[in-house]
């Protein structure tokens, strides 16, 4: 009779230890794997493919940029995103945009692809800053994009997330090259 009580106490202690151990495992899993973060969207590299200054007006131009878009997904599930637009701005005025096609960034990977952006100064007529910048040979541009989608964890859990891009760059008009590309 005395040995049976000790056995029951021992069994209950093992069950309690198992429950505590399982709780720690589940908590660690929930805090690492199940925590969903927003993906990081950036321009990886931007190349000036063509630049054509206007022959009639010294403060106008047409330019084509090829930009590498990188989507860094740090989650343990893939990020499936919808089609979006990347907008190139001079000051606060849009001067070009490119379509970012819908796609999927694999779990814990960085997806890279190129987009082509046609940039034109047609909407900047009469801008004194543009005339000065072209005269100095450096054009300061910024870009913005927002990718919205869902992170799929274990094909069961879906969390809505979005990644935002905000980059600044300077176009050296003489060299036809991008300088000081910085993304947040």
C-alpha positions, 0 to 999 in steps of 0.5 A: 500500500505504501509503495503504491502512493509513491508510484502515483506521486512519481507518475504525477511528477513525470506528467507535470514535467512532461507538460512543462517541457511541452509548454516550453517547446510550444512557447519557443515555437510560437515566439520564433517560427510563428512570429510573422514579420513584414518583408523588406522591399528594396532596389538592389541596383539601378542602371540608366539604360538610356538618357535623352535630353530634349533638344528644344528645352534644356530642362526636359529629358526622357530616361529609361531605368532598369531597377533590380527589385529585391524582396527579402522574406525572413519568415518561415512561410512564403510571402504571396504578394499582389501586383503593385507599382513602384513610383519614381519621384522628383521632389514630390512629383511622380515622373515615372512608374513601373509595375511590380508583377504579383508573385511569391517570395519563398520562406527565408529567401530573397527574391530578385527581379528587374523592372523597367521604368520610363522616367520623363520630365513632362510633368515638371514643366517650369520647375526651376529646381529641375533646370538647376539640377540638370545644369549641375549634372545631377538629378535627385530622384526618390522611389516608393512602392508598397507590396501587400500580400499574405504570409502562409505558414504551414499551409494553414495560417495566413497573415496579411503583411505588406512591405514598403520601399522608400529609396533615394538616388542621384543620377549623374547625367554626364556618366549616365550612372546612379550614385548614392542609392539608399533604401529604407 
